[in-house]
Amino acid sequence: MARYTGPAFKKSRRYGFSTLENGKDLAKRPYAPGQHGAARRRKASEYKIQLDEKQKVKFTYGMNEKQFKRLFKRAQNMTGVTGENFLRLLESRLDNIVFRMGMSNSRRGSRQLVNHGHILVNGKKVDIPSYEVKPGDVISVKEKSLEHPAIKDALEAKRKTPAYVDFDAKKLSGTYVRYPERSELSADIKESLIVEFYNR
């Protein structure tokens, strides 16, 4: 199944969760899309609740089903709690790290920056959004792209940078300091439901 490229607001309203993580997608109409979106719906089954949680996280990180499932299998084979391992792997994707550092206003935008070769990892160009960044890796903008308008617009928004990444807005360079703690990630994500979905 191909990665979803349609309206992000519609998916946010569908799952009642801000996939853009800024709340703007739910500000005006915080109910499901469609003619009867605001009407009360029947109680969801356990399977639907698990599926919706999986889809919600998949759309948030902009992945297709095959990528998502493969990453989950990796998390299962790691030591520790599977759900937390999975979230750490998702957060370690290069497109997500670029987004967390504030070089883009959305993950879609950060994915495009990576795809177009504007981003360096430890001084080398990496154009694969799913590239796994390791703690200690230095993420920077290519010298020719320092004046990129999308990057400048994102930096002007001055979004808060999480503690697990360090970023210098003047040098347009930052470091993935460490893996995030579960408490630093969205409390609205219930990763245990995703684990139940794949283990059913």
N, C-alpha and C positions, 0 to 999 in steps of 0.2 A: 504493500500500500504506500503510495507516495506521500511525502510530507505535505501537510495542509498549508496552503498559501492564501486562503481566503481571508475575510474580515476577522480580525482578532477580537473586536468588540462582541461579535455574535457568539463566539466560543466562550468568552468570559461570562456573558449573560446566560448561556446555556448551562454552564456549570456553577454559576453563582460565585465565581472566584476571579479575581483580577489577574489574568494571565500576564498582563503587562507590569504588574506589581506597582502601579501608581494610583489605582482606584478610579482613574478617569473613565475606564471602560464600563463601570457600573454606576457612575455618578448620576446620570440622567434617568436611566431605565434599569433599575436593579432587579429585573425579572427576566424570565426566559423569552427568547425571540419568538416571533410568530403572532398570528391573530389572537390566539388564546394564551399567550405567554404569561399574562398577569393573573389568569384564572388558577384556582387551586387544583393541584393535580393529585392523583391517587398515590397512596403510600408505595414507595419504591421497594422492590424485592432486594434481598441481600446481594444477589448477583449484580443487579443494576447499580447499587451503591458502590460496590467494588470496581465495576467497570468504569463508572463515572469518575472515580478517583484516579484510576489509571490514565484515562483520557485527559483529565484535567492537567496532570503533571506532564504528560506527553506533549500537549499543546503549549504548555508554559515554556518548556525547554526547546520547542520547535523540532521535534524528532519524528521520524517515521516509526512504524510498528516494529520493523525488523531491528533497527538500531536500538530501540528502547528495550526490547526483549533480550537482545544480546548483552546489553549493559547490565540488565537485571541478573542474568545467568552468572556474569562475572562477580557481582555483589554476593551471590549465593555461595560462591566458592572461596570467598574471603573470610578470614577469621573475624569474629565480632557479630554485631546485630545486622542482619541482612538489609533491613529497611534503611538504617542509618548509613551503611556502606553504600547503598544505592544512591542516596541523596548526595553523598560526598563525591561519588563518581560523576554525577550530573553536574555538580558545581565545579568540577575540575576540567570541564570542557573549555576549550580555548574561547569559543564564542561567548560563553557565559562569563569567563574571567574578564574579557574585554568590556562586557556590559557592566559587571560589578565594579570595575575601575572607573566607570563613568565616561568612557570614550564613545559611548553610543547611548541613545535614549531608549533603545529596545534591543532584545536579543536578535530580532530580524536584522536590525541595522548593524549590529556587531558581526553577525554572520556574513553580511555583505562586505564589510571591511576586511574580514579575514579572507573571504573568497577572492577578493580583488587584489590581494597581495600587499595590503597596507600595514600588516602587523608582523613584527619580528618576535621570535622566541629565542632568548639567549643570543641575539645578534643575527639569527638566521631567519629568512622568510619562511613562514608556514601559512599555507593557504587552505588548510583543512580545518573547518569549524569544530569537528569532533575530536581534534587532537587533544590528548590528555596532558594537561599541564601538571607538573610535579612541584611540590613545595620547594621554594628556592629558585624556581625559574623566573627569569626577568622578561617581562612583556613590554615591548616598546613599539613606537610608530616609526615606520621607515622614513628616512630623512626627506625624501621627496614628497611625503604625504603629511608633513608637519602642519601645513596650512589647509588641510582638507576641511571643507566647510561643514560636513556632518559632524566631524570630531569637535570642531570649534563650537558648534551649536550645542552639542551635548555637554561640553565642559562649562558653558555659560549657565546651564541649568543647575550646576553645583549640587548634584545628588550626593547623598551621604555614602561614603565608602565603608564597607564592612571591615571589621578588625582583622580578618584573615587575608586581606590584600593591602598592600602598601602602594600608594601612587603619588607621583610627583607631577602635578599638572603643568609645571613650567618645562620640564624635560620630556613630558609625554612618555614617561617610563614608570613601570611599577613592578612589584615582586609579589608572587603568590607565596605568602609567608608560611601558611600552614593549612591543613584541611580544616574546614569549618566544624564547629561544635553543633550538635542538633539544636541547641537553644538559640543559635544565631540564624537559623533558617525559619521559614514561614511556619507558624503554628497551625495554619489552615490546611497544610498538607498532612494527610493521614497515611503515611507510608505503610503502616501495618495492613491497610486494606489492599494495597497493591501486592504485598507479599501473599495475602490470602487469595487474591485473584489468580496469581500464577501458581499457587500451590493447591488449588482446589481439585 
